Amino acid sequence: MIQLQRKIQKQLHLQNNAVQKPERNRGVH
């Protein structure tokens, strides 16, 4: 059960990163 929760959290994290990447890259450059 904990493993499954971690898997879901990881997926959400990846989704958030994909959404925020453009803004982050803009800030870095």
C-alpha positions as CSV (number, residue, x, y, z in Angstrom):
1,M,0.0,0.0,0.0
2,I,2.8,2.4,0.9
3,Q,4.6,1.5,-2.3
4,L,1.5,2.3,-4.4
5,Q,1.1,5.7,-2.6
6,R,4.7,6.5,-3.4
7,K,4.3,5.6,-7.0
8,I,1.3,8.0,-7.3
9,Q,3.2,10.8,-5.5
10,K,6.1,10.3,-7.9
11,Q,3.8,10.5,-10.9
12,L,2.2,13.7,-9.5
13,H,5.7,15.1,-8.9
14,L,6.7,14.4,-12.5
15,Q,3.5,16.0,-13.8
16,N,4.1,19.1,-11.7
17,N,7.7,19.3,-12.9
18,A,6.6,19.0,-16.5
19,V,4.1,21.9,-16.0
20,Q,6.5,24.2,-14.2
21,K,9.5,23.4,-16.4
22,P,9.0,26.2,-18.9
23,E,8.7,28.9,-16.2
24,R,11.7,27.4,-14.3
25,N,13.9,27.3,-17.5
26,R,12.9,30.9,-18.2
27,G,14.0,32.0,-14.7
28,V,17.3,30.1,-15.1
29,H,18.1,31.5,-18.5
